[in-house]
Amino acid sequence: MTSPCRECYPSISLDTLNYLLQSHLDSERKYVSTGKVVPRAVYLKQLPLYTDFFEQILFLNQLCVLTPETTKHWRCRNEWVCCNGKPNFDFLQQAFGEATVPVADCRKKEFSGHAKKQMKMKDFLDYWRKNDQAGSPCSGESLYLKDWHFTRDFPDYDAYSTCSFFRSDWLNEFWDKRDDVDDDYRFVYMGPKGTWTPFHADVFRSFSWSANICGRKRWIFYPPGEEEHLKDVNGNLVYDITSEELQDKTRFPNACKAAHRIEVIQNPGETIFVPSGWHHQVENLEDTISVNHNWLNGCNIQQCWLHLKTSLLDVEHEISDCRGMEGWEQQCQLILRACAGMDYTEFFRFMCCIARNRIQSLDMFKKQHLVLHANINMHSEIVENLPYSSCDETNSETQSESAPCCFKEDTIFVSLEAIPTNIVTTLSEPSVSKHHKYIHKTDPAEQQWEAPNKYSSREPFSCHTSTVVSCKEGFHRAEEWDKTKSYRMCKCPGKRTSPLPTSVVLKVFWF
């Protein structure tokens, strides 16, 4: 395997990179200040629109729990679980028994985590069966299958599909593009009742989501900043947040100041969204299987960068006595990579990869824009002959006339079939501006589309679609749908209007 060549990554100073990331954060700070993160878990009984989830959950870094609706059709929830809700050991052994899996011993501490080893899946399942029959650990070990790269090991087995809320995943996008390593941040966890994960924050200060295939988990969360109260006098984070050692004020003098402890019980099928920088500890209350992803995108890339900078400062402080040695800065980067999982060079490669992919999407959009222009003549007759109906609300009779063709230069009327699918699917990154709305492609028969209410010149382009109606005042986006009378109402008072059933309007704005 070869590493990408230097030409792929143009030279940029560290100060410039820091400035760009900080400018990105500053540009949205006004919007963030209008929102307020709730110091509790928000349970979403109904799935919201992506735009709402983006603005109220992702962008505000809000802890939340999603209904089992997001996982009910997953293959793994049918095949990996018995009718009684317990893990289907027979199926798991038959399908994956020969796989080598990472297993942690929850009774052995190693640094800030549990000691790990490799096992055959069939051996782990044998241990789990005996443990389940005995009702408690049947040996001196408490084994927990953790961080198994299942999709990498079984790429043809479609165990699950990522919820649309979590698909804007820069981290795994970058690792999937790389040809020098075979890695990702998609994991499967399996463990008996009582297995657990120590108190920690996720790698790179990433987001994570965790969906229970079966079983129940108990999560203990602390919002960002609270972890500073949970360090001992030497600056080490507490290992077990439930341990009595926190009561020792000589070791943890500030533990009583951590006032925002949040506990969540996660049930089968539910998905927890873990925001960036939220420290947490997890315990399996029953025999449990879960799917976990770590991920980054434009909402939390700043936290990742700040974490890397802070980690480097810690490294430099630890080996400051060697500062005069040759290659000291390079050595700091090596230690940073070992401790934080990424150094500055790799972070820069990561950002270049993400930027390049989006530039390619923009180029593709430009080509599709030309195709749409070619279709204008084909559909102009529909627009020119668009009828409208006018009457008072109390009068049921209508008088049809030909509506004038009064659209602007940046408005293109095309049929639904003429809109290339990848105009919707490739633009999977919504703007962080609250004024931009994500493009939803819905059932053409319904013709319901999200539209932004303002456009920002920071974006290289913006587009939206909407159902069009006509009246004497011209063309308007349908404001209301009257199902009882089967017509749409525009914003003009007292006017009954006709929809354009076979077309939508696509507005493209270039800056």
N, C-alpha and C positions, 0 to 999 in steps of 0.2 A: 504494500500500500504506500502511496506517496502523499505527502502533504501538499496543500495548495501552494502554488507558486507565489512569490512576492508580488508579481505584477497584478494579481487578483485583488490585492489589498493596498490601495494607495496610501502613501505616507500621511499621517496625521499626528499632531502632537497630543499629549495627554491633556494639556490645558484646553485644547480645542474640543476634544471629546467630552470633557467634563462640562464645558460651556454649553455645548449642544444639548446634553441631557438636562442640565439645570434650566436652560431656556424652555425646554419642553415642559418641565414641571411648572415654571413660573407662569407660562401662558395659560395654564388651567387652574392656577391657584385660586383665582377669584371664584370660579365655579365650585371648587371643592369647599370653599369657606361657606357656601350657602347650604351645603348638605351637612348632615350630622350622623356620624357612625353610632349606631345604637350599641351600648355595652352589653349585649345579649345576643343569643342566636335567634335569627328571624326564620320562622317556619313558613315556607311557601306552599300553601295548600293547593293553589292553582298555579300552573306554570305561566309566567308573564311573557310579554314580548321580549325579544332579545334586546331591544333598545332600552326597555325599562330595567332589565337585569344588568345591562352594561352600566347604566347611569347610577342605579341605586345600590348595586352589589359590587361589581367588579371595580368600578372607578372609585367608590367610597371605601373599598377594602372591608366590606361588611360580612361578618360571619352569618351563614345561613344553612338551612336544611331543606332539601328538595323532596317532594313527594315520591313514593315508589312508582308513580306513573312513568318516570324517566327510564326505569329498568325492567318493567314488567315483560317486555318482549325480548329480552336478552336470552340468547341461547344458553348461556351458563346458568341462568336462574332456573331453567327447565331441566338441564342434564346433570348439573352438579349437585342438585338438591333433591332429597327424597320427599315423599308426600307429607311426612311428619315435620318437615322443615330442617332436618338434620343433613349434614353432608352425605352425599352418595359415594361412600368409600369404594364400592365395587366399580362404579363407572370411572372414577378418578384413577383407580389403579389400572384398569384395562386400557384407558386412553392415554395416560401420561406416566405410567409406572416406571418406565425406563429412563425418564428424564432425570438429570442431575439438578438439584435445587439447593438454594442457600437456606440454612436453618440456624436460628439463634437460640441460645440457651438462656432463658429469662432468669435463671438463678446464678449466672456467672457474669460479673461486671468486667468489662474491658474498656478502659478509658471512659468515655461518656456514654457508652452503649453496652450491648450484650455481646458476649463472645459468640463468634459465628464459625460454622463449618459447612462442608458440602455433603449432601446425602443423596442417595437414590430416592426418588419419589415413593416408590413402593415400600422402602424401609421406613420412611417418615409416616406413611399411612398405617403401617403395621403398629408403629409406636402409638399413633393416634387412636387406633381401634382399641388397643389394650388399655390406654388411658381412659377412654370413654367407658369401657366395660367396668373398670375399677372405680370410676367416679372421682379419681384424683390421680396425680402423677404417679405412675407405676415404677419410677426409678428416681434417682437423684437429680434427673434433668427435668426441665420444663421447656420443651422444644416448640419453636414458633417459626413456621416457614415465612420468611420475609424477603421483600425486594426481589421476587422472582420475575425475570423478564419474560413473561409468558408469551406475549405477542411476537417477540423476537425468536423464541424457541419453537413456536407453533404458528407461523405466519398464515397458514391456510385454514386455521380453525377460527371462525368468526365468533368468538365467545361473547362479545359485546360491541356496542357502537357508542362512541363518545357523544354525550349530550351536546346539542348545538351551542349551549351557553359556554362550553369549554373548548371549542374547536379552534379558537384563535390562539394557537399554541406555538409560540416561537421556539421554545426550548427543544421540543421533539422535532419540529421542522428542521432545525439546525442539525441535530444529531442524525436525522434520517438522510440528510444531504451529504454527510461526511463519508469519505471513502478510506480514511486513515484509522477509524475506530468502528467497532460494531457495538453500539450502545444506545440506550434510550432511557427515558424516565417514565416508563409505563410498567406497573408492577401488579402482581397478585400476592395477597397475603392469606395464609391459612393457619389457624391455630386453635388448640383446645381452650376450654374455659379456663380463665386465670392467666393466660399469657398476656403480655403487655409490652408497651414501648415506653422507654424513659422520657422524661421531660425534655423537649427540644423545639427548635424552629426548623422549618423545612429548608433543604439545600438551596443555596443561592438566594434565600429569602423569597422563594417562588410561591405562587399559589399552589394549592393542591386540592384535588377532589377525591373523595373516598366513598365508594358505593358498596353497601353490604349485599352480598349474594345470598347469604343466609346468616343467622345468628344476630346477636345484639352486642353493641359496644358502648362503653362509657368513656366519654371524652371530657377532659378538664382543660379549659382554655384560660389564657391570660392575654389581654390586648397588648399591643406593642408598647414598650416602655415599662410595663409592670415587672418584666423579668429582672430588671435591675435591682429590685427589692428582694429577689429570690436567689441572690448570689451570696456566697460566704465571704468571710473577711479577706480571703485571698482572691476574690473575684471569680470563683468557680460556680457555675450554675448548679442548683440542686439537682440531684440525680433522680430522686423519687419524690414527687410533689406531695404524696400522701404520707411520707415518712415522718416520724416524730422528731427527727433531727431539726426540722424547721422551728421547733419550739425552743431550741437552744439559742438564746439570744447572744451568747458569746461567740457562736459560729455564724448565725444568721441574724445580725442585729436589726435588719430592716424588713424582715419577713412580714411583720404585722402591718406594714404600709401597703402591701399588695392587696388592694381592696376590691378588685374586680374579677374575682374567680367565677368562671362560668362553667357549669356542668351540663352536658347534653347526653341523653341516651339515644343512640341511633338504632333504629329498628330494621328488620329485614327489608331490603329493597330501597331504603332511603339513601340519599346521597348528601354528604356534608361537603360544603365548600369552605376550605380553610384559607383565610386571607393571608397576605404576605406579612411575615414578621409576628404572627400570633403564635406564641409558644403553647405547646399542648402535650398532654400525656394521654395514652389510650390503653384501655383494658378490655379484653374480650370477656363479656359476661356469660357467654355461651360458646359452644363450638361455632366458629365463625370463619367465613370466607369473604374476602373483599377485594375489590379492584381499586387501585390507587394510581393517579397520575400527578406528577409535578409539572408545572408549566409557567411560562412567562409570556407577557405580551406588553403592549404599550401602556397598560395601566400600572404595571409594577416593575418595569425595567429600571426605573429610577432607584427603587429600593434595592434591586440587585447590585447596581453600580455602587451605591453608598455602602452596601455590605462589603463589597470587595475592597473599597478604599479603607474602610475601618479595619478589616482583617489584615490588610497590608501594614497599617500603622502598628497593629499589635505584633506582627511578625518583626518589624523593624525595631520595635522596643525590646523584644525578647533577645535579639542578637545584636543589640547596639554596641556591645563591647568589641564586636568584630568589624565594625564599620570601616576601618582602614584597610581591610584585606582586599586584594584584587578580586573583582567579580562579585562584590558584596550585594549589589542591586539584583544581579541575576540570581544569586542564591536566595534572596528574599522572594523573588517570583516563584522559584521552585518550591519553597516552603508554602507560599500562598496557594499554589495549585494543589499541593498535598492536603492542606487544611480546609480550604474553601471549595475545592473541586474545579477551580478555574483560575487562570492568571490573567494579567492585563492583555497579553497578546491574543489569547483565546477569546476573551470578551470582545476584542475588536473584530476578530474573524466572525464571531457570532453576529455582531451588528451589521457587518458588511453583507453576510449571507441573507439576512432578513431584508435589508434595504434592496439588494439586487433582485430578490424574488418579487418585491412590490413594484420595482421599476419595470420589470418584465410584464407584470400584470397591466400596468399603465400602457405600455406599448401595445399589448394585445387589445386593450380597450380602444385605443386610437384606431386600430385596424377595423374593429367592429363598428366604430363610429362612421367610418367611410362606407361600410356596407349599409348602414342604416340610411345614409344620405342617398344611396343608390335606390333605396326603396320608396323614397318620397313620392316620386311621380306615380308609382304604382298605386299608392294609397291616397293621393291627393283628391281623387274624385269622391272618396268617402267623406272627406272633410267638407268639400265644397257643397255637397248635396245633403249635409247633415240637417235634418228637420228639427224644429223646436215647437213646443206647444205652449200656448199662453192662455191663461184664464184666471179669474179670481178664485179664491179658495172655495167660495160658495157656489160656483158655477161648474157643472160637470162637463159641459161641452167645450171642446178645444178647437182652435183654428190653427192649422199648420201652415207654416211659411218656410221659405228657404233661409237658413241662417247665413249671415255673411261670413266669409272665411277670414277671421281676424286673429290669426296666431302670429307670434313674434318669430324672429329669425332663429332663435335658439330653441324653438319648439318643433318637434317632429312627430307627426301622427303616423303610427305604423300598427299593423295587426299584431296580436299577441304572438302569433307564430313567427313573425319576422324578427322578434327580439332574440338574438343569440343567447343561449342559456348561460354561457360563461361570462356574460356581462354581469349577471347576478352572482354566479358562483365564485368567480375569481376575485371579486372585490370583497373578500371576507373580513377585511379590517375596517371597522367603523371608525370614524373620526372621534378623537377624544373630546371634541367640542360638543357641548350639549345641544347645539343647534343642528347637528347633522344626525340623520336617522339612518339606521341600517336598512338596506334594501331587502324586502321580503318578497319572494316570489310565491304567490298563493295560487289557489285554484283559479284558472282563467275564467270559469263561469261566475265566480264571485267578483273578480276584478277589484279586490280590496288591496290597496297599496299604502305603505307608509310614506309620508312626504315630509321633508324638513321645512321648518318655518323661517329659517334664515340661513344665509350662506356665508361662509368665512373665506376670505381671500387667502388664508393660510393653506388651504387645500388646493392641489394642482387641478382637481376637477371635482365636480359633484353632480350626481344625477338622481332623479327620482321619477316615479311613474304614478299615475292616478287615473281613476275613472273620470271621463269627461262628460259634461252635460252642456246643453245649449239652451239659450233663451234670448230675449231681445237685447240683453246686455252683453252678449257674446258667449264665450266658452268659459266654463268654471269647473273646478273640481267638485265632485258630488259631496255635499256636506251631510246628507242624511238619506237614509233608505227607508221608504215606506213600504213594508212588506204586504200590507193589506191591500194597497192600491197598485202595487207593482210599478212604481216610478220613483225616480230619484229627485231630490230637492236641491237646488243650488242656493247660494247665499242671497239671491235677489228675493226680497219679501213678496209674497203673494203670487209667485210664479210656479207653475207646475212644469217640470222639465222632463225631457226624454234623454235616456242614456245613450252612449255610443257603445253598443253591445259587443262589437267585434274588434274594437281598437282601444289602445291606451295612448297616453301622451308621454313621451320620453324627453325630458329636458336635460340638456348637457351644458354645463358651464365650464369654460376654460379660462384659467387665470395665467 
